[in-house]
């Protein structure tokens, strides 16, 4: 019994020491107080009205920093289905947002297909073009105006110190026993 108890205590102690040593590993080349701030952000949300009368709900949000680009494009169309995918490339020049990425498309018949997309959004005219390509020649393009909706793109605004969230309050001291 003592031997089994000693082995159990040794295993628990070793696991605890191992987890403490690896739980909070820091990135060696990034200072603790430096947070990634995106250089460019882009948002487009609204109803895409195509010339043939088809409509699609579009939700696009993306940001590009020094080293990474991230974000999401979602849309729903009765004709094409529901798409949800990651943004991998993003550029904003002269009021034109260009993005590319990939993800999963749920077709109206319920089947799922992996696809790639390229998208172009015009901030001023609210014109949108989303081209989707899949395997075996599966391809279509949705083009039209985002109305109602909005498109914003550019450098994120600077925030004043007062606008930022305050630090989390520290845990309260335990109450003294009565």
Backbone as CSV, one residue per row, in Angstrom:
resi,resn,N_x,N_y,N_z,CA_x,CA_y,CA_z,C_x,C_y,C_z
1,UNK,0.825,-1.184,0.000,0.000,0.000,0.000,0.874,1.254,0.000
2,UNK,1.900,1.241,0.854,2.787,2.403,0.909,3.521,2.605,-0.407
3,UNK,3.911,1.525,-1.022,4.628,1.617,-2.287,3.726,2.229,-3.371
4,UNK,2.483,1.814,-3.447,1.536,2.351,-4.431,1.278,3.829,-4.163
5,UNK,1.139,4.191,-2.898,0.915,5.587,-2.535,2.139,6.435,-2.900
6,UNK,3.333,5.925,-2.670,4.553,6.653,-3.004,4.678,6.849,-4.514
7,UNK,4.319,5.850,-5.282,4.372,5.963,-6.746,3.360,7.000,-7.227
8,UNK,2.156,6.987,-6.674,1.114,7.947,-7.060,1.553,9.376,-6.742
9,UNK,2.145,9.586,-5.566,2.614,10.916,-5.185,3.737,11.363,-6.119
10,UNK,4.625,10.468,-6.474,5.727,10.811,-7.372,5.209,11.182,-8.757
11,UNK,4.216,10.457,-9.267,3.652,10.746,-10.582,2.966,12.119,-10.573
12,UNK,2.175,12.399,-9.534,1.490,13.687,-9.429,2.503,14.821,-9.315
13,UNK,3.538,14.644,-8.529,4.557,15.681,-8.370,5.290,15.926,-9.685
14,UNK,5.623,14.871,-10.401,6.315,15.032,-11.681,5.422,15.739,-12.697
15,UNK,4.151,15.375,-12.739,3.221,16.026,-13.676,3.051,17.501,-13.328
16,UNK,2.978,17.821,-12.051,2.836,19.213,-11.625,4.060,20.025,-12.013
17,UNK,5.238,19.501,-11.760,6.467,20.215,-12.123,6.578,20.394,-13.630
18,UNK,6.215,19.362,-14.387,6.267,19.458,-15.840,5.311,20.532,-16.353
19,UNK,4.092,20.576,-15.821,3.113,21.554,-16.301,3.510,22.974,-15.907
20,UNK,4.124,23.162,-14.756,4.566,24.495,-14.355,5.691,24.994,-15.253
21,UNK,6.515,24.096,-15.700,7.641,24.488,-16.534,7.246,24.855,-17.945
22,UNK,6.084,24.387,-18.436,5.719,24.645,-19.825,4.461,25.480,-19.985
23,UNK,3.761,25.787,-18.938,2.464,26.453,-19.073,2.566,27.880,-19.565
24,UNK,3.582,28.614,-19.213,3.646,30.024,-19.549,4.913,30.362,-20.320
25,UNK,5.157,29.645,-21.385,6.331,29.936,-22.198,6.090,31.233,-22.964
26,UNK,7.073,32.136,-22.943,6.949,33.426,-23.632,7.642,33.362,-24.979
27,UNK,7.208,34.226,-25.871,7.887,34.344,-27.145,9.189,35.092,-26.903
28,UNK,10.313,34.567,-27.337,11.600,35.170,-26.995,11.872,36.515,-27.660
29,UNK,11.328,36.773,-28.858,11.693,37.983,-29.569,10.660,39.101,-29.473
30,UNK,9.627,38.957,-28.675,8.601,39.990,-28.579,8.500,40.485,-27.139
31,UNK,8.615,41.785,-26.929,8.452,42.309,-25.580,7.038,42.052,-25.070
32,UNK,6.922,41.898,-23.752,5.631,41.584,-23.147,4.586,42.665,-23.394
33,UNK,4.988,43.924,-23.356,4.022,45.001,-23.441,3.649,45.375,-24.881
34,UNK,4.335,44.823,-25.888,4.029,45.169,-27.276,2.925,44.263,-27.805
35,UNK,1.819,44.876,-28.216,0.726,44.118,-28.801,0.712,44.364,-30.297
36,UNK,0.324,43.335,-31.049,0.198,43.506,-32.493,-0.916,44.497,-32.777
37,UNK,-0.599,45.516,-33.506,-1.603,46.493,-33.922,-1.695,46.408,-35.435
38,UNK,-2.892,46.190,-35.963,-3.001,46.059,-37.413,-2.668,47.364,-38.125
39,UNK,-2.068,47.228,-39.308,-1.792,48.384,-40.155,-3.040,48.782,-40.931
40,UNK,-3.812,47.784,-41.341,-4.992,47.993,-42.167,-6.122,47.111,-41.651
41,UNK,-7.326,47.672,-41.604,-8.524,46.896,-41.285,-9.561,47.141,-42.372
42,UNK,-10.408,46.140,-42.603,-11.464,46.277,-43.609,-12.708,45.552,-43.129
43,UNK,-13.863,46.180,-43.344,-15.141,45.610,-42.936,-16.148,45.877,-44.052
44,UNK,-16.932,44.865,-44.393,-18.039,45.021,-45.345,-19.180,44.143,-44.849
45,UNK,-20.300,44.761,-44.564,-21.451,44.026,-44.050,-22.693,44.552,-44.758
46,UNK,-23.508,43.654,-45.284,-24.745,44.099,-45.907,-25.346,43.072,-46.836
47,UNK,-26.292,43.542,-47.636,-27.015,42.713,-48.582,-26.487,42.985,-49.984
48,UNK,-25.938,41.961,-50.617,-25.406,42.070,-51.969,-26.549,41.833,-52.953
49,UNK,-26.860,42.837,-53.758,-27.913,42.737,-54.767,-27.265,42.560,-56.128
50,UNK,-27.476,41.387,-56.736,-26.900,41.109,-58.049,-27.848,41.609,-59.143
51,UNK,-27.315,41.806,-60.347,-28.100,42.332,-61.468,-29.249,41.401,-61.856
52,UNK,-29.059,40.084,-61.688,-30.110,39.134,-62.068,-31.190,38.966,-60.999
53,UNK,-31.108,39.760,-59.924,-32.112,39.697,-58.872,-31.743,38.841,-57.679
54,UNK,-30.696,38.042,-57.802,-30.254,37.227,-56.659,-29.703,38.129,-55.567
55,UNK,-29.813,37.655,-54.343,-29.326,38.409,-53.193,-28.464,37.494,-52.331
56,UNK,-27.508,38.101,-51.636,-26.658,37.358,-50.702,-26.340,38.256,-49.517
57,UNK,-26.368,37.691,-48.347,-25.954,38.411,-47.141,-24.447,38.231,-47.019
58,UNK,-23.702,39.339,-46.891,-22.238,39.298,-46.858,-21.740,39.886,-45.540
59,UNK,-20.775,39.205,-44.922,-20.121,39.671,-43.698,-18.627,39.434,-43.868
60,UNK,-17.867,40.517,-44.068,-16.428,40.439,-44.297,-15.721,41.296,-43.260
61,UNK,-14.761,40.702,-42.561,-13.969,41.430,-41.566,-12.545,40.901,-41.636
62,UNK,-11.579,41.815,-41.812,-10.189,41.376,-41.934,-9.241,42.459,-41.455
63,UNK,-8.035,42.035,-41.081,-6.991,42.953,-40.639,-5.641,42.411,-41.091
64,UNK,-4.728,43.340,-41.342,-3.375,42.967,-41.751,-2.396,43.705,-40.863
65,UNK,-1.483,42.943,-40.249,-0.448,43.515,-39.398,0.908,43.395,-40.053
66,UNK,1.951,43.521,-39.235,3.317,43.425,-39.760,3.582,42.083,-40.427
67,UNK,3.217,41.026,-39.725,3.585,39.698,-40.195,2.410,38.818,-40.580
68,UNK,1.186,39.185,-40.159,0.078,38.282,-40.420,-1.151,39.017,-40.945
69,UNK,-1.955,38.229,-41.629,-3.251,38.684,-42.101,-4.277,37.700,-41.577
70,UNK,-5.401,38.215,-41.121,-6.436,37.329,-40.614,-7.798,37.957,-40.784
71,UNK,-8.791,37.139,-40.697,-10.147,37.634,-40.803,-11.063,36.553,-41.305
72,UNK,-12.278,36.971,-41.710,-13.284,36.009,-42.076,-14.202,36.601,-43.135
73,UNK,-14.611,35.776,-44.076,-15.648,36.125,-45.036,-16.759,35.104,-44.873
74,UNK,-17.971,35.619,-44.682,-19.150,34.759,-44.617,-20.176,35.316,-45.597
75,UNK,-20.896,34.421,-46.254,-22.045,34.882,-47.029,-23.075,33.775,-47.090
76,UNK,-24.312,34.201,-47.298,-25.399,33.261,-47.486,-26.183,33.682,-48.712
77,UNK,-26.383,32.744,-49.613,-27.141,32.972,-50.830,-28.033,31.751,-51.051
78,UNK,-29.300,31.976,-51.411,-30.185,30.833,-51.695,-29.655,30.007,-52.853
79,UNK,-29.069,30.681,-53.829,-28.579,29.983,-55.019,-27.296,29.198,-54.746
80,UNK,-26.372,29.784,-53.959,-25.046,29.176,-53.788,-24.838,28.507,-52.434
81,UNK,-25.586,28.861,-51.415,-25.451,28.238,-50.106,-24.785,29.152,-49.094
82,UNK,-24.196,28.525,-48.051,-23.561,29.258,-46.956,-22.060,29.023,-47.012
83,UNK,-21.293,30.117,-46.995,-19.840,30.036,-47.017,-19.274,30.672,-45.763
84,UNK,-18.250,30.050,-45.192,-17.536,30.587,-44.042,-16.068,30.231,-44.222
85,UNK,-15.218,31.247,-44.443,-13.817,30.953,-44.691,-12.886,32.029,-44.174
86,UNK,-11.623,31.674,-44.106,-10.586,32.552,-43.568,-10.005,33.456,-44.646
87,UNK,-9.638,34.665,-44.238,-8.956,35.607,-45.118,-7.454,35.385,-44.944
88,UNK,-6.749,35.155,-46.047,-5.307,34.912,-46.008,-4.500,36.068,-46.583
89,UNK,-5.078,36.812,-47.533,-4.397,37.966,-48.124,-5.347,39.147,-48.113
90,UNK,-4.801,40.341,-47.861,-5.610,41.552,-47.805,-4.773,42.735,-48.281
91,UNK,-5.335,43.514,-49.211,-4.718,44.767,-49.624,-5.813,45.829,-49.716
92,UNK,-5.431,47.062,-49.410,-6.336,48.203,-49.541,-5.562,49.302,-50.260
93,UNK,-6.040,49.663,-51.453,-5.395,50.721,-52.241,-6.466,51.555,-52.927
94,UNK,-6.398,52.857,-52.759,-7.301,53.801,-53.430,-8.773,53.448,-53.241
95,UNK,-9.139,53.042,-52.057,-10.537,52.736,-51.767,-11.019,51.391,-52.270
96,UNK,-10.116,50.549,-52.745,-10.465,49.211,-53.218,-9.842,48.190,-52.264
97,UNK,-10.686,47.326,-51.711,-10.242,46.265,-50.808,-10.188,44.970,-51.617
98,UNK,-9.040,44.310,-51.599,-8.898,43.015,-52.273,-8.512,41.991,-51.222
99,UNK,-9.184,40.848,-51.274,-8.927,39.795,-50.291,-8.970,38.440,-50.979
100,UNK,-8.295,37.466,-50.364,-8.305,36.094,-50.870,-8.189,35.155,-49.683
101,UNK,-8.724,33.966,-49.854,-8.654,32.980,-48.782,-9.354,31.704,-49.187
102,UNK,-9.757,30.939,-48.186,-10.413,29.666,-48.459,-11.189,29.176,-47.266
103,UNK,-12.074,28.225,-47.525,-12.877,27.667,-46.453,-13.920,26.714,-46.981
104,UNK,-14.983,26.526,-46.192,-16.005,25.559,-46.533,-17.276,26.207,-47.037
105,UNK,-17.820,25.641,-48.106,-19.088,26.088,-48.673,-20.108,24.978,-48.476
106,UNK,-21.200,25.314,-47.806,-22.329,24.383,-47.670,-23.296,24.717,-48.791
107,UNK,-23.410,23.835,-49.748,-24.308,24.054,-50.881,-25.762,23.898,-50.432
108,UNK,-26.690,24.440,-51.208,-28.100,24.319,-50.846,-28.594,22.872,-50.709
109,UNK,-27.948,21.921,-51.392,-28.363,20.518,-51.267,-27.788,19.837,-50.023
110,UNK,-27.001,20.581,-49.217,-26.471,20.043,-47.965,-25.074,19.483,-48.046
111,UNK,-24.471,19.433,-49.224,-23.107,18.919,-49.347,-22.118,20.032,-49.029
112,UNK,-20.955,19.637,-48.537,-19.909,20.605,-48.189,-18.761,20.478,-49.164
113,UNK,-18.229,21.621,-49.598,-17.132,21.662,-50.547,-16.085,22.655,-50.061
114,UNK,-14.816,22.268,-50.157,-13.734,23.215,-49.849,-13.520,24.073,-51.078
115,UNK,-13.462,25.386,-50.863,-13.305,26.317,-51.974,-12.318,27.407,-51.606
116,UNK,-11.861,28.133,-52.640,-11.040,29.329,-52.469,-11.864,30.501,-52.966
117,UNK,-11.552,31.687,-52.445,-12.265,32.864,-52.917,-11.295,34.007,-53.161
118,UNK,-11.692,34.891,-54.060,-11.078,36.204,-54.199,-12.238,37.191,-54.155
119,UNK,-12.027,38.304,-53.485,-13.097,39.289,-53.333,-12.544,40.684,-53.540
120,UNK,-13.389,41.550,-54.068,-13.029,42.943,-54.267,-14.210,43.803,-53.823
121,UNK,-13.925,44.786,-52.970,-14.942,45.678,-52.423,-14.526,47.113,-52.720
122,UNK,-15.443,47.925,-53.228,-15.181,49.343,-53.469,-15.826,50.153,-52.356
123,UNK,-15.012,50.873,-51.600,-15.511,51.636,-50.462,-16.487,52.714,-50.917
124,UNK,-16.159,53.434,-51.974,-16.984,54.560,-52.411,-18.293,54.127,-53.078
125,UNK,-18.212,53.215,-54.048,-19.413,52.839,-54.807,-20.182,51.671,-54.194
126,UNK,-19.588,50.990,-53.215,-20.164,49.812,-52.562,-20.373,48.641,-53.527
127,UNK,-19.612,48.619,-54.628,-19.661,47.486,-55.550,-18.822,46.345,-55.001
128,UNK,-19.331,45.127,-55.163,-18.685,43.941,-54.606,-18.608,42.866,-55.687
129,UNK,-17.478,42.162,-55.749,-17.315,40.992,-56.616,-16.644,39.900,-55.793
130,UNK,-17.295,38.749,-55.685,-16.746,37.608,-54.952,-16.707,36.428,-55.910
131,UNK,-15.498,35.939,-56.178,-15.315,34.789,-57.075,-14.946,33.581,-56.227
132,UNK,-15.664,32.493,-56.438,-15.463,31.265,-55.665,-15.043,30.157,-56.619
133,UNK,-13.986,29.420,-56.242,-13.490,28.315,-57.062,-13.306,27.083,-56.192
134,UNK,-13.787,25.953,-56.701,-13.628,24.679,-56.008,-12.979,23.659,-56.914
135,UNK,-13.000,22.431,-56.467,-12.413,21.340,-57.243,-13.280,21.002,-58.448
136,UNK,-12.666,20.361,-59.399,-13.341,19.836,-60.580,-14.137,20.899,-61.335
137,UNK,-13.601,22.098,-61.430,-14.222,23.139,-62.227,-15.387,23.866,-61.580
138,UNK,-15.650,23.611,-60.312,-16.745,24.304,-59.633,-16.357,25.764,-59.461
139,UNK,-17.141,26.683,-60.029,-16.773,28.096,-60.003,-18.006,28.965,-60.240
140,UNK,-18.077,30.091,-59.554,-19.103,31.098,-59.823,-18.634,32.431,-59.267
141,UNK,-19.294,33.499,-59.703,-18.979,34.847,-59.252,-20.264,35.550,-58.866
142,UNK,-20.232,36.221,-57.727,-21.347,37.059,-57.288,-20.884,38.505,-57.427
143,UNK,-21.637,39.315,-58.164,-21.282,40.719,-58.367,-22.515,41.578,-58.171
144,UNK,-22.321,42.722,-57.549,-23.432,43.646,-57.367,-23.083,44.736,-56.385
145,UNK,-24.128,45.381,-55.897,-23.963,46.492,-54.968,-24.405,46.060,-53.577
146,UNK,-23.678,46.515,-52.586,-24.000,46.229,-51.191,-24.969,47.313,-50.707
147,UNK,-26.266,46.976,-50.735,-27.261,47.980,-50.365,-28.501,47.292,-49.820
148,UNK,-28.860,47.437,-48.583,-28.205,48.272,-47.586,-26.921,47.599,-47.090
149,UNK,-26.016,48.412,-46.624,-24.766,47.898,-46.109,-23.713,48.977,-46.075
150,UNK,-22.518,48.599,-45.646,-21.418,49.555,-45.596,-20.100,48.837,-45.798
151,UNK,-19.123,49.597,-46.268,-17.761,49.107,-46.455,-16.825,50.160,-45.877
152,UNK,-15.943,49.758,-45.000,-14.945,50.656,-44.414,-13.588,49.984,-44.534
153,UNK,-12.557,50.789,-44.795,-11.211,50.236,-44.905,-10.185,51.325,-44.649
154,UNK,-9.038,50.920,-44.122,-7.939,51.843,-43.886,-7.232,51.530,-42.585
155,UNK,-6.414,52.473,-42.158,-5.686,52.309,-40.905,-6.668,52.440,-39.740
156,UNK,-6.499,51.635,-38.714,-7.402,51.767,-37.569,-7.155,53.089,-36.845
157,UNK,-8.196,53.691,-36.277,-7.996,54.966,-35.584,-7.180,54.777,-34.311
158,UNK,-6.436,55.803,-33.970,-5.697,55.785,-32.709,-6.691,55.948,-31.571
159,UNK,-6.468,55.232,-30.493,-7.357,55.353,-29.353,-6.659,56.080,-28.231
160,UNK,-7.407,56.927,-27.571,-6.885,57.625,-26.399,-6.799,56.642,-25.237
161,UNK,-5.944,56.920,-24.301,-5.757,56.043,-23.156,-7.072,55.848,-22.396
162,UNK,-7.890,56.915,-22.283,-9.150,56.805,-21.542,-10.135,55.875,-22.237
163,UNK,-10.027,55.746,-23.562,-10.961,54.913,-24.297,-10.651,53.434,-24.144
164,UNK,-9.437,53.116,-23.795,-9.075,51.717,-23.666,-9.673,51.144,-22.392
165,UNK,-9.880,49.847,-22.429,-10.436,49.196,-21.255,-9.475,49.307,-20.087
166,UNK,-10.003,49.562,-18.909,-9.114,49.591,-17.742,-8.608,48.178,-17.448
167,UNK,-7.494,48.135,-16.747,-6.970,46.829,-16.356,-7.992,46.124,-15.481
168,UNK,-7.956,44.823,-15.548,-8.878,44.050,-14.720,-8.564,44.298,-13.246
169,UNK,-9.600,44.413,-12.442,-9.345,44.603,-11.020,-8.708,43.349,-10.434
170,UNK,-7.882,43.577,-9.449,-7.229,42.451,-8.794,-8.227,41.754,-7.887
171,UNK,-7.958,40.508,-7.605,-8.840,39.732,-6.746,-8.919,40.384,-5.367
172,UNK,-10.113,40.362,-4.812,-10.280,40.946,-3.485,-9.637,40.061,-2.425
173,UNK,-9.250,40.740,-1.371,-8.699,40.003,-0.234,-9.818,39.183,0.399
174,UNK,-9.504,37.992,0.860,-10.553,37.188,1.507,-11.015,37.886,2.788
175,UNK,-12.267,37.742,3.081,-12.818,38.343,4.297,-12.267,37.615,5.522
176,UNK,-12.076,38.403,6.555,-11.586,37.819,7.789,-12.703,36.977,8.432
177,UNK,-12.296,35.917,9.062,-13.275,35.060,9.745,-13.908,35.805,10.878
178,UNK,-15.198,35.655,11.050,-15.914,36.355,12.121,-15.850,35.650,13.428
